[in-house]
Amino acid sequence: MAKNWYPIIDYEKCIGCLSCVQFCPHGVYDIGENGKPVVVNPQNCVEFCMGCQKGACDNETITYFRG
């Protein structure tokens, strides 16, 4: 079954501060080869949490897939 909620990173806005990686206790993110966050475990994202968007990212970089 496909996940109906997970973060999407806008790489044009992302400055690579990695605050989302450090903030998320569910292991949704990892650090990519470019030094910016990547969503590696979308299935771990808690539906409607939005903590990484509201509590970590100051650049309005994160939105969510809502299936």
Beta strands, then each sheet from edge to edge (+ up, - down):
strand 1: 5-9
strand 2: 29-31
strand 3: 37-39
strand 4: 62-66
sheet 1: 1+ 4-
sheet 2: 2+ 3-
end
